[in-house]
Amino acid sequence: MLLNLNDPDSIVAWWTVLLDRHDAYLSHQVRVSPELAPAINEARRRIAAYPELTRTLELSNARRLQHEAAMASQNDSHSSLQLRRQELATAA
């Protein structure tokens, strides 16, 4: 799928594919490329106009928060040495 960040229709179609990550990416793009903000904001307005899309985003955000909580809980159960080994293993 090709994404045109100047086209709200393209953004909406792309956003629906992997919305939790894509929503965060759009927020990042607005910060680093303010010239894209009008198209991104229009796409967000369109997304907000469709209850099924906003419901899907809410479910996705809930899953992300559950995952983050599970990871935090898992990290709490590891020693600092184990955490450092994990960090080094994932950085390699």
Secondary structure, 3 states (H helix, E strand, C coil): CCCCCCCHHHHHHHHCCCHHHHHHHHHHHHHHCHHHHHHHHHHHHHHHHCHHHHHHHHHHHHHHHHHHHHHHHHHHHCCHHHHHHHHHHHHC
